[in-house]
């Protein structure tokens, strides 16, 4: 599998989030070409601001591997991580963070700020724009539908 295939897996998670009434963002963690964790946003259903797809996927990967260092692991997420999620990626020692669409309001790997520009002890490789249009489409649709319901 390649970056496009793995991003499609993250998109499948995003679809689950959308079906639950969550912002449709999905994430997976991959090690040695195998998906070891999957997640999608759960902020509304969990009533918890920290239940972003990336955080949940990192938690599940740590549990699967039995430790907090995700050495040799890559994170795939449909939207550029926010500062909280970017910090978690750095702290988990992820090798790469691959995201789909840039987040022009809260992106922390280049769009609004770049966490990798700070002198932190670890800097994951960042790959952005993988299937960006496919990743952005469900998010746009979600918010268009939300605005439409408010006006009705």
C-alpha positions as CSV (number, residue, x, y, z in Angstrom):
1,X,0.0,0.0,0.0
2,X,1.1,3.6,-0.6
3,X,0.2,7.0,0.9
4,X,-2.9,7.2,-1.3
5,X,-4.2,3.8,-0.2
6,X,-3.6,4.7,3.4
7,X,-5.3,8.0,3.1
8,X,-8.3,6.3,1.6
9,X,-8.4,4.2,4.8
10,X,-8.4,7.4,6.8
11,X,-11.2,8.7,4.6
12,X,-13.2,5.6,5.4
13,X,-12.9,6.6,9.1
14,X,-13.9,10.2,8.3
15,X,-17.1,8.8,6.7
16,X,-17.9,7.0,9.9
17,X,-17.5,10.3,11.8
18,X,-19.8,12.1,9.4
19,X,-22.5,9.4,9.8
20,X,-22.4,10.0,13.6
21,X,-22.8,13.7,13.2
22,X,-19.2,14.4,13.9
23,X,-16.9,16.6,11.7
24,X,-15.8,14.0,9.2
25,X,-12.1,13.6,10.0
26,X,-10.4,10.2,10.1
27,X,-7.0,9.0,11.1
28,X,-4.9,5.8,11.0
29,X,-1.5,4.8,12.3
30,X,0.6,2.5,10.2
31,X,3.7,0.5,11.1
32,X,5.6,-1.7,8.6
33,X,2.9,-1.3,6.0
34,X,0.1,-2.5,8.4
35,X,-2.6,-0.4,9.9
36,X,-2.4,-0.8,13.7
37,X,-5.0,1.8,14.8
38,X,-8.0,3.5,13.3
39,X,-10.1,6.4,14.6
40,X,-12.4,9.2,13.7
41,X,-13.6,12.4,15.5
42,X,-15.7,11.7,18.6
43,X,-15.9,15.2,20.2
44,X,-19.6,15.5,20.0
45,X,-20.5,11.9,21.0
46,X,-17.8,11.8,23.7
47,X,-18.5,15.3,24.8
48,X,-14.8,15.9,25.1
49,X,-12.7,18.5,23.2
50,X,-9.7,16.2,23.0
51,X,-11.5,13.4,21.1
52,X,-9.9,14.3,17.8
53,X,-9.3,11.5,15.3
54,X,-5.5,11.8,15.7
55,X,-5.5,11.7,19.5
56,X,-7.7,8.6,19.5
57,X,-5.6,6.9,16.8
58,X,-2.4,7.6,18.7
59,X,-3.9,6.3,21.9
60,X,-5.0,3.1,20.2
61,X,-1.6,2.6,18.6
62,X,0.1,3.1,21.9
63,X,-2.2,0.5,23.4
64,X,-1.6,-1.9,20.5
65,X,2.2,-1.6,20.8
66,X,2.4,-1.4,24.6
67,X,4.2,1.9,24.9
68,X,4.0,5.6,24.2
69,X,6.8,5.7,21.7
70,X,5.4,5.0,18.3
71,X,8.8,4.4,16.7
72,X,8.6,3.4,13.1
73,X,4.9,4.5,12.8
74,X,3.3,7.0,10.5
75,X,0.0,8.9,11.1
76,X,-2.4,9.5,8.2
77,X,-5.1,12.0,8.8
78,X,-7.6,13.6,6.5
79,X,-7.1,17.2,7.8
80,X,-3.8,18.9,8.9
81,X,-3.4,18.4,12.6
82,X,-4.3,21.2,15.0
83,X,-1.7,22.3,17.7
84,X,-2.9,19.7,20.2
85,X,-2.7,16.8,17.7
86,X,0.6,18.0,16.2
87,X,2.0,18.1,19.7
88,X,0.8,14.5,20.3
89,X,2.4,13.4,17.0
90,X,5.7,14.9,18.1
91,X,5.5,13.5,21.6
92,X,4.6,10.0,20.3
93,X,7.8,10.1,18.1
94,X,5.9,9.4,14.9
95,X,8.2,9.1,11.9
96,X,5.8,10.8,9.5
97,X,2.5,12.7,9.5
98,X,0.7,12.5,6.2
99,X,-2.4,14.7,5.9
100,X,-4.9,15.3,3.2
101,X,-6.3,18.9,3.3
102,X,-4.5,21.8,4.9
103,X,-6.4,23.4,7.8
104,X,-6.2,27.2,7.1
105,X,-7.8,28.0,10.5
106,X,-5.9,25.7,12.9
107,X,-3.2,23.7,11.0
108,X,-0.1,23.3,13.0
109,X,2.3,21.7,10.4
110,X,2.6,24.7,8.2
111,X,-0.8,26.4,7.5
112,X,-1.2,28.6,10.5
113,X,1.9,27.6,12.5
114,X,4.6,25.1,12.0
115,X,5.4,23.1,15.1
116,X,8.4,21.6,13.3
117,X,10.0,25.1,13.2
118,X,10.5,25.1,16.9
119,X,13.5,23.5,18.6
120,X,11.7,20.4,19.8
121,X,13.3,17.1,20.6
122,X,11.6,15.3,17.7
123,X,10.4,16.5,14.3
124,X,8.3,14.1,12.2
125,X,8.5,14.3,8.4
126,X,5.4,16.1,7.1
127,X,3.7,15.2,3.9
128,X,0.6,17.3,3.1
129,X,-1.9,17.4,0.3
130,X,-2.4,13.7,-0.2
131,X,-5.9,13.4,-1.8
132,X,-6.5,16.9,-0.5
133,X,-9.7,17.5,-2.5
134,X,-11.2,14.1,-1.5
135,X,-10.4,14.9,2.1
136,X,-11.8,18.4,2.1
137,X,-15.1,17.6,0.2
138,X,-16.8,15.8,3.1
139,X,-15.8,18.5,5.6
140,X,-17.1,21.3,3.3
141,X,-20.4,19.3,2.8
142,X,-20.7,18.8,6.6
143,X,-20.5,22.5,7.3
144,X,-22.7,23.5,4.4
145,X,-25.4,21.2,5.6
146,X,-25.0,22.5,9.1
147,X,-25.4,26.1,7.9
148,X,-28.4,25.1,5.7
149,X,-30.2,23.6,8.7
150,X,-29.7,26.8,10.8
151,X,-31.4,28.8,8.1
152,X,-34.3,26.4,7.7
